[in-house]
Amino acid sequence: MRWTTRPSTPADATWIAELRAVVMRPDLERLGVFSPERVRQRFLDAFDPALTRVIVVDGADAGCVAVRSAPDGTWIEHFYLDERVQGHGVGTQVLQSVLAEDHPGPWRINVLQQSPARRLYERHGFILDSEDEVDVFLVRRD
């Protein structure tokens, strides 16, 4: 699968919110916290097109990733891939590309408890920073 990224625009908010709801639903349901409205609204409330890139796979929009600088490091956020492209190495390649960028460290990301995505981040040097009943916060110090 061939991928690239493009800058996000405000017009991308709706379909990305829907993608988030679809890909996060299994984990949120497992944790007993899935709300169709809340999962979409949380994204819409936090969406910043200037920080977000749309992941384009084989010519079609298939996901997104946001990178946000903060006082405690650089956060990778809203990293979602359509299920049709998961398992083909696209997530790994996108993550490697983001991590190769020059940003103030450390890198930070959070995932849901027991999410399979955690393995991807741990393979790339992220370790446990803290956790609660729902979220796991990971950090990568280079």
N, C-alpha and C positions, 0 to 999 in steps of 0.2 A: 504494500500500500504506500502510495506517495502522499506526503503531507507537506503543508506549508502553513503559515499563519497570515492573517490579515488583521488590520486594526478593527476593533469593534466600534459600533455606532449605537446610538440610543435605540435604533430600530431593532437591534438584536436582542433586547431585553426579554421580550415575550417568549421567543423560542428557546432561549437559554434557560429561562425560569422553568419552562416545561421539561426540557432535558434534565435539569437538576431534579425535578420531581420524579421523573422516571428512573434515573440511575440511583438515586438515594433511597427510593421507596423500600427495597428489600431490607436494607440496614435499619432504616427508621422504624419499619414495622417490627423487626426483630427486637428492637429496643423499646417498643411500645410507645413511641413518640411521633408516629406519622400523622400529619394533618395535611391534606392536600392543599388547603389554602395557605397555611403557615409556611410550608416548604417553598412555595412559590414567592410569597410575600417577603420572606427573609432575604431571598436573593434580590428581589426588586429594590428593597430598601438599601442594600449594600452595593448594588451594581454601579460601577464607575467605568464607563466606556474608555476613558483615557488610560486606565490601568489594565484593560482586558484585551486579550487577543483571541480571535476566533481561529480554531484549528480547522483547516480545510483538508479533507482526505479525498483523493481521487476526484478533485473538482467540486466536492459538495461540503457544505458546512457540517462539521461532525463533532464539535466540542469547543471548549474554551479553556483558557488559563489566565489568571490575573496575577500580577506581581506588584506588591505594595511595600514601600519602605516605611519603617516605623522605628521609634527609638530603640526597640529591643532587637532589631534586625530587619531582614527582608522576608516578607510573608508570601508564600505561594498560596493563592486562594482560588476558589471557583474553578477547580481543575476537573472538568467533566468531559467524558467521551461517550458518544453514542454507543450503545451496546453492539451495534453491527461492526464497529472497528476495534472493540476491546479484544485483547488476546492476540493481537497481530504485531505487537511491538511499538505501536504508535505512542502510547503513553510513556514508555521508556525513552523513546527518542525525543519527545517533547520535553520531558523532565531533564534529560541530559542537556538539551539546548538551553533551557532556562538556567540551569545550574552553571553553565559555561559563561553566562553574562556577568558583567562586572557590577555587583551590587554590594552595599555594605552588609557584612555578615553579623551574626550568623543567619543561615537560612532557617525559616520556621514554617511549619504546616500543621494543620490539625485534621484528624480523621475521626470517624465514628468508631466507637468500641467494636472490636471484632471485624472491622472492615477488611476485605481482602486487599484494598489499596495500600494498607499499611506495609505489606511485604515489599511493594514497589519502592516505597520511600526508604525502608530499612536497607534494601539492596544498594541504595545510593548514599549510604552513610548517615541517614537520619537515625537518631536514638531518642528514647523516651525522655521527655522533659517533665511532663506532669500529665495527670489524667483525672477524670471524674467519672460519674456513672454513664455519661453519654459520649464524651469527647476524650480523645487522646492527642496530646500536644507533643509534637516531635521537633527536634532541633538538629541542625547539621553545622558543626563548627569546623571550618577548614584551617 
